[in-house]
Amino acid sequence: MKKVLILILIILSVVFLGLQLIQYEAQAAGVRALLMVLLTSLYCLKVSEKRPFFFLFLITFTVAEILNFISWYVDINSESLFDYYYYIGNGLYILSYIFLIIRVLRDMNLVEVIKKFPLHILLLLILDVFFVSIVTDTTQNKLTRHEYSLEYFYNAIIMLLVTVALINFMYRENKKAMNLLVGSIFIVFSEVVQMAYFYVAEINILNVLCSIFLILAFLFFYLQANLPVLTERLN
């Protein structure tokens, strides 16, 4: 069953990228949602040492993907100025990344980490603020004030995810932490490219590239989930 699921995931990933290439966006959204459902199922079946917050991350992200697929066929905004899909969908993505951040933080001794890397943490947070401000400013003339605030918070959360994953890797220096870091970096790549596609230049190759980065991100997240949890730093 597990091997069949893995094979189906690989085939669907190829189909998903193919649909993106030929710009069948609604169908691609459906395949992407199905991929997340199957990946979450594979996590439940194959990973023996499950982490509650990582599971919540997968579930919340999957619900956001399903909502995104529904938005192609069901219009609930026709008589309203409030874009429900935009706010609820992005809210779910933000919540999923928060769950992932909590999952990383729960396995760290925060007092020890802060004592060991005070300057690193300060510099990373400063860089985060700078990066988030620069990236989000590309949308300033195309979004309302509330949408801009949501995009700023969204970008801040994904940069916080990378920062936490990087500190976790410096603290542990093991393969599990490395896979988590690489997956988080690919998430940032995916989100930045997607923002460029939406707000800078609607070039299809950017959309495809965003999808490739997302698939790679979840590949590394799944690889780290398969490795045993090490609560102590390896020396």
NORNORHU-V592473 format. One record per pair of residues at least 6 apart in sequence whose C-alpha atoms are under 6 Angstrom apart, sorted by the first residue. I is the first residue (numbers start at 1). J is the second residue. D is the distance in Angstrom with one decimal. If there is no record, write none. Layout:
I;J;D
I;J;D
This chain:
16;28;5.3
16;31;5.9
19;28;5.4
20;208;5.8
26;72;5.9
29;69;5.1
30;69;5.4
33;65;4.9
33;66;5.2
36;62;5.3
47;226;5.7
53;99;5.3
53;103;5.1
54;100;5.7
57;96;4.4
57;99;5.3
57;100;5.7
60;96;5.2
61;93;5.8
61;96;5.6
64;89;5.3
64;92;5.6
77;83;5.8
94;154;5.9
101;161;5.6
107;231;5.9
128;159;6.0
132;155;5.8
132;156;5.9
136;152;5.8
162;184;5.4
165;181;4.9
166;181;5.9
169;177;4.9
169;178;6.0
172;233;4.3
172;234;5.7
176;224;4.8
179;220;5.2
179;224;5.4
180;221;5.7
183;217;4.0
183;220;5.0
183;221;5.6
186;213;5.3
186;217;5.0
187;214;6.0
187;217;5.7
190;210;4.4
190;213;5.1
190;214;5.7
193;210;5.5
194;210;5.7
197;206;5.8
